[in-house]
Every structure is written in structure tokens, then in C-alpha cells.
Amino acid sequence: MTGRPVPTVLPPPLRGRLGLLAALAWMVVVVLGVAYAGQSEPGAVDSWIVRPTVDGVRPPWRGVALAMDFLGEPAGSTMLVVALVAACLLLRSPRAAVFVVAGAGLPVATTTVLKSLVGRTIHGPGNLSYPSGHTAFATALALVLALLATGRLGLGGTAGASLVLAAALVAGAAMGGAEVALGAHYPTDALGGWCTALAVIPAIAWLVDRAADRMADRAADAGRPERN
């Protein structure tokens, strides 16, 4: 066995549960994408929740929504990621640092690709809206932090899964609600972004662990003395 200085980013007790959750999340992303492909108006579910308007929220909550929105913009998200990567490196956990970068970037990249494929717009042509990249970013970052905390604390399957799901719900609701309130997305866009993060993060965590384990094994093999 090879010793690991830091825990895996995908705790073994959560692999089966998060794998199933990811599969269900992908189903939601695809179903919503097919249902709203090429549309430029809110669907029945969107109108039932709230009809997005440019001035849908008033002070002081508009300031809160704008602050949340900034954290999903390039400048705000970069600041968050850099701070978290620095914290991981200070804790001597390069595996966690790689997970933060990949976990923050790949879900957003996935939403960018999906937006082009689905072609749903809001407030005029060119404003692609499904799924919400802001919501995917906030949810993904919350999932990354929750998984790292679960590994550090050594939480079991039920406790760890509860922490991960709670973090995803809070972050997704906060950012998704802000985007809908500001009129940047339909509610189903936010749901699609939330599910995109749930679908992508477990795979990213597994890949990071596998790559890190392989590198550790190679380093251990290189450090062993050759036998004549």
C-alpha cells in the first residue's frame, strides 16, 4: 500500500451515492435541454415560479443579488478560486488544489457547450441562458468544499452525503435565486446549472484521485532501490 499525505477528494463511502446522483442529474439536464431547446420565452414551470424581468428585485435585496452575481463573473470567480487554491497549498494538499481548479472550471465549460447546443435565449437573441453557468459555478464550488471537508473530517456515508447535498442546495439556491431575481435566467436555467454541477463534480473528483494515485505510485516505485 502507498501512504497518502492527504485524503482522497472523493471519499469512498460517497462514491456510489454520488454516482447515482450524477446519473439522475444528467437525466434532468438532458430532459430540460430538449424541452426548452431553441425557445426564447419562459416555460410553464418558469411562469409558475416567477416570470423573469430585468428589474425583478428591489433594494436592498438587489444589492445582495448583484454581489452574488459578481462572484460568478470572471473577476469574482477568479478571486475565489485563487484564494481557495492558496489555502490548499498552505495546507500542503496539491491534490485538493487541483480539484478546486478543475471543479470550478469544468462545470462552467460544460454549461458553455450546452448553451450552444440548446440555444435557449432570454431578453433577446444572443443571450444564451440554459443552463446557468453562474449557478453551476456556485454549486460546483460548494460541492468541492463539502467533499474536501468530508474527507478531512472522516465523515461516514450518511453524514458526508448530507453535508454535500446541503452545501449544493444552499449554494445553488442562493446563486440561482439571484440570477432569476436579476432577470438573467429562467428558473429552469438555474435548475439546469445546479444539476450540471451535480453531474460533473463526482466524475472530476474520481479523475483527480485516480491521476494523483498513479503519480504517487510512480514516485514510490522510482524511490525503491533496484534489486540485482
C-alpha positions in Angstrom: 0.0 0.0 0.0 1.1 3.6 -0.7 0.6 6.1 2.1 -1.3 9.3 1.2 -0.5 12.6 2.9 -3.9 13.9 2.1 -7.4 12.3 1.9 -8.9 11.4 -1.4 -11.1 14.2 -2.8 -13.9 11.7 -3.4 -14.4 9.8 -0.2 -15.0 6.1 -0.8 -18.2 6.0 1.3 -19.8 8.6 -1.1 -18.8 7.1 -4.4 -21.9 5.0 -5.0 -24.4 7.6 -3.8 -22.8 10.5 -5.8 -22.5 8.3 -8.9 -26.3 7.6 -8.8 -27.0 11.3 -8.1 -24.8 12.3 -11.0 -26.7 10.0 -13.3 -30.0 11.4 -12.2 -28.7 14.9 -12.6 -27.6 14.2 -16.2 -31.1 13.0 -16.9 -32.6 16.3 -15.7 -30.1 18.3 -17.7 -30.9 16.5 -20.9 -34.7 16.4 -20.4 -34.8 20.2 -19.7 -32.4 20.9 -22.5 -34.6 19.0 -25.0 -37.8 20.6 -23.6 -36.5 24.2 -23.9 -34.2 23.9 -27.0 -34.4 27.0 -29.2 -37.0 28.7 -27.1 -36.9 32.4 -26.1 -39.8 32.6 -23.6 -40.3 31.2 -20.1 -41.9 27.8 -19.9 -45.0 26.8 -17.9 -42.8 25.9 -14.9 -40.9 29.2 -15.1 -44.0 31.3 -15.3 -45.5 29.4 -12.3 -42.4 30.2 -10.2 -41.7 33.7 -11.4 -41.6 35.5 -14.7 -38.0 36.9 -15.1 -37.8 40.7 -15.6 -34.8 43.0 -15.8 -35.9 44.8 -12.6 -37.3 41.8 -10.7 -35.7 42.7 -7.4 -35.6 45.9 -5.4 -33.1 47.3 -2.9 -31.8 46.2 -0.5 -32.0 42.6 -1.9 -30.9 43.8 -5.4 -27.5 44.6 -3.8 -27.3 41.1 -2.4 -28.2 39.6 -5.7 -25.6 41.7 -7.5 -23.0 40.6 -5.0 -23.8 37.0 -5.7 -23.8 37.6 -9.4 -20.3 39.2 -9.1 -19.0 36.0 -7.5 -19.9 34.1 -10.6 -18.3 36.6 -13.0 -14.7 36.1 -14.2 -13.2 38.6 -11.8 -15.2 37.3 -8.7 -14.8 33.6 -9.5 -11.1 34.0 -10.2 -10.6 35.7 -6.8 -12.5 32.9 -5.0 -10.6 30.1 -6.8 -7.2 31.7 -6.3 -7.9 32.1 -2.5 -9.0 28.5 -2.2 -6.0 27.2 -4.2 -3.7 29.2 -2.0 -5.3 27.8 1.1 -4.9 24.2 -0.2 -1.3 24.8 -0.9 -0.7 26.2 2.5 -2.2 23.0 3.9 0.2 21.1 1.7 -2.6 19.5 -0.3 -1.9 19.8 -4.0 -4.5 17.2 -4.8 -7.1 19.4 -3.3 -5.7 22.5 -5.2 -6.1 20.7 -8.5 -9.6 19.6 -7.5 -10.6 23.2 -6.8 -9.3 24.4 -10.2 -10.9 21.6 -12.2 -14.1 21.6 -10.1 -14.6 25.3 -10.6 -13.7 25.4 -14.3 -15.1 22.3 -16.0 -18.7 22.6 -14.9 -18.7 26.2 -16.3 -17.1 25.0 -19.5 -19.8 22.3 -19.7 -22.6 24.8 -19.4 -21.0 26.9 -22.1 -21.1 23.9 -24.5 -24.6 23.1 -23.5 -25.8 26.6 -24.1 -24.7 26.5 -27.7 -26.3 23.1 -28.2 -29.6 24.0 -26.6 -29.9 27.5 -28.0 -32.4 28.8 -25.4 -32.3 32.6 -25.1 -33.6 35.3 -22.7 -34.2 39.0 -23.3 -33.3 38.8 -27.0 -31.3 36.7 -29.4 -27.7 36.0 -28.5 -28.3 35.9 -24.7 -28.0 32.1 -24.3 -29.5 31.1 -21.0 -29.7 27.3 -20.5 -28.1 26.1 -18.3 -27.0 28.8 -15.9 -23.2 29.0 -15.7 -23.3 31.1 -12.5 -25.4 28.5 -10.7 -23.2 25.7 -11.9 -20.1 27.5 -10.7 -21.5 28.3 -7.2 -22.9 24.7 -6.8 -19.7 23.1 -8.0 -17.5 25.2 -5.7 -19.8 24.3 -2.7 -19.6 20.6 -3.7 -15.8 20.8 -3.9 -15.5 22.3 -0.5 -18.0 19.9 1.0 -16.2 16.9 -0.4 -12.9 18.1 0.9 -14.4 18.8 4.3 -16.0 15.3 4.3 -12.6 13.7 3.6 -10.8 15.8 6.2 -13.4 15.1 8.9 -13.6 11.4 8.0 -17.4 11.6 7.8 -19.4 8.4 7.1 -21.6 7.8 4.1 -24.8 9.3 5.5 -23.2 12.3 7.3 -21.0 13.0 4.3 -23.8 12.8 1.8 -26.0 15.0 3.9 -23.2 17.7 4.1 -22.5 17.5 0.3 -26.2 17.7 -0.6 -26.9 20.5 1.9 -24.0 22.6 0.6 -25.1 22.1 -3.0 -28.7 23.1 -2.2 -27.7 26.3 -0.3 -25.2 27.5 -2.9 -27.4 26.6 -5.8 -30.5 28.3 -4.3 -28.5 31.4 -3.4 -26.9 31.9 -6.8 -29.8 30.6 -8.8 -32.2 32.8 -6.9 -30.0 35.8 -7.5 -29.8 35.1 -11.3 -33.6 34.7 -11.6 -34.2 37.8 -9.5 -31.9 39.9 -11.7 -33.6 38.6 -14.8 -30.5 36.9 -16.1 -32.0 33.4 -16.2 -35.2 31.5 -16.1 -35.8 29.3 -13.0 -35.3 26.1 -15.1 -31.9 27.6 -16.3 -30.9 27.7 -12.7 -32.1 24.1 -12.1 -30.1 23.0 -15.2 -27.0 24.7 -13.9 -27.4 23.1 -10.5 -27.8 19.7 -12.0 -24.9 20.2 -14.3 -22.6 20.7 -11.3 -24.1 17.6 -9.6 -23.5 15.6 -12.7 -19.9 16.7 -13.4 -18.2 17.1 -10.0 -18.2 13.4 -9.0 -16.5 12.5 -12.2 -13.9 15.2 -11.8 -13.2 14.1 -8.2 -12.7 10.5 -9.4 -10.4 11.5 -12.1 -8.3 13.7 -9.8 -8.0 10.9 -7.3 -7.0 8.4 -10.0 -4.4 10.7 -11.5 -2.9 11.6 -8.1 -2.8 7.9 -7.0 -1.0 7.0 -10.2 1.6 9.7 -9.7 2.1 8.7 -6.1 2.6 5.0 -7.2 5.1 6.0 -9.8 7.0 8.2 -7.3 7.1 5.3 -4.8 8.3 2.9 -7.5 11.1 5.3 -8.5 12.2 5.7 -4.9 12.6 1.9 -4.3 16.2 0.6 -4.7 16.7 -1.7 -7.6 17.3 -5.4 -6.9 20.3 -7.1 -8.6 
